[in-house]
Amino acid sequence: MVHLINVGRGAVLDENALLDACETGRVGHVTLDVFAEEPLPETHPFWSHPQITITPHICGPLIPEKIVPHFLKNYAAFETGTQMQHVVDVSRQY
């Protein structure tokens, strides 16, 4: 089964054709980080489609020496129930 992932440019996909491909079973699942219109409108069918996963559009250089300390700090905050840093705000769509 096809699992399409797009983290490049939103305009490279025909969103209506993609929805049709999901509905007809030609595509099993889709993970999208970018869209033709940014931010993705609240009423867009991607938000509620069971075969589509939306990820926050964030990226940068992934340097382990810089990422690991941040991860460990957030993990400790999560474990103790304290405030984590740089948490995605779903209501703001990022």
C-alpha positions in Angstrom: 0.0 0.0 0.0 1.3 3.5 -0.9 2.1 5.9 1.9 2.8 9.3 0.4 4.9 11.8 2.4 5.3 15.4 1.2 7.7 17.7 3.2 8.8 19.6 0.1 6.5 22.1 -1.6 2.7 22.1 -1.3 2.1 23.1 -4.9 3.7 19.9 -6.3 0.6 17.9 -5.3 -2.9 18.2 -6.8 -4.8 18.2 -3.6 -8.2 17.2 -5.2 -6.5 14.3 -7.0 -4.8 13.3 -3.7 -8.2 13.2 -1.9 -9.6 11.1 -4.8 -6.7 8.7 -4.6 -7.3 8.2 -0.9 -11.0 7.7 -1.4 -10.5 5.1 -4.2 -7.8 3.2 -2.3 -4.9 4.0 -4.7 -3.2 5.7 -1.8 -3.4 4.1 1.7 -2.1 7.0 3.8 -0.7 10.5 3.3 1.6 12.5 5.6 1.7 16.2 4.7 3.9 19.0 6.1 3.2 21.5 3.3 0.1 22.6 1.4 -0.8 24.7 -1.6 -2.3 27.3 0.8 -0.4 28.0 4.0 -1.5 27.8 6.7 -4.0 25.1 5.8 -7.5 26.6 6.2 -9.5 25.2 9.1 -12.2 24.0 6.8 -9.9 22.0 4.5 -10.8 18.3 4.2 -7.3 17.2 5.0 -7.8 18.1 8.7 -10.5 15.5 9.2 -9.6 12.8 6.6 -8.8 9.5 8.4 -6.1 8.6 5.9 -4.2 11.9 6.2 -1.8 13.0 8.9 -0.8 16.6 9.1 2.5 17.5 10.7 3.7 20.9 11.9 5.8 22.7 9.3 9.0 23.0 11.2 12.5 22.1 10.2 16.1 23.0 10.6 19.5 21.5 10.8 19.4 18.4 13.0 22.7 18.4 14.8 22.6 15.7 17.5 24.8 17.7 19.9 22.2 20.5 19.9 19.0 18.4 19.8 19.8 15.9 22.5 20.1 18.4 25.4 16.8 20.0 24.3 15.1 16.6 24.1 16.4 15.6 27.5 15.2 18.9 29.1 11.7 18.5 27.6 11.6 14.8 28.6 12.4 15.7 32.2 9.7 18.4 32.1 7.2 15.9 30.7 8.0 13.4 33.4 7.6 15.9 36.2 4.5 17.6 34.7 6.2 20.9 34.3 6.1 23.2 31.2 8.0 22.0 28.1 9.6 24.3 25.6 8.7 24.8 22.0 5.5 22.8 22.1 3.3 22.9 19.0 0.2 25.0 19.5 -2.5 23.2 17.4 -4.9 26.2 17.7 -2.3 28.3 15.9 -1.5 25.5 13.4 2.2 25.4 14.3 
